[in-house]
Amino acid sequence: MIPRVIKIIEIKGFDVTVLFNNGKILTIDFYSWIVPRAAGKNIYTQLLKENIFKAIGCNGITLYWPDLAEVTLLDGTIQPAEFDLDPLMLYEFASSKQQFVA
């Protein structure tokens, strides 16, 4: 079964505790994941801003930040887009709290 993020349980600073579809509740330390990727004015640098990071959402599959990325349409128009992460990457990066939902 491919892990999916069902819901966000808690956000403390840059630690996000989530429920996965296999019943595991895991905490993801985003700070240690974001900092090595933040350079200049890239998307990761934006995520280090608390007000932007706290806009994190869950769509029942993964975690995302609304309107943090941009896409260029075929006509050249630039439009805001979600920045989402691979749920398998999130699952592997998370640190387990060893809790299970019955």
PyMOL commands that set and color helices and strands:
alter all, ss='L'
color gray80, all
select helices_A, chain A and resi 30-37+43-47+50-53+87-93
alter helices_A, ss='H'
color red, helices_A
select strands_A, chain A and resi 5-12+15-20+24-29+57-58+63-72+78-84+95-100
alter strands_A, ss='S'
color yellow, strands_A
deselect
rebuild
show_as cartoon
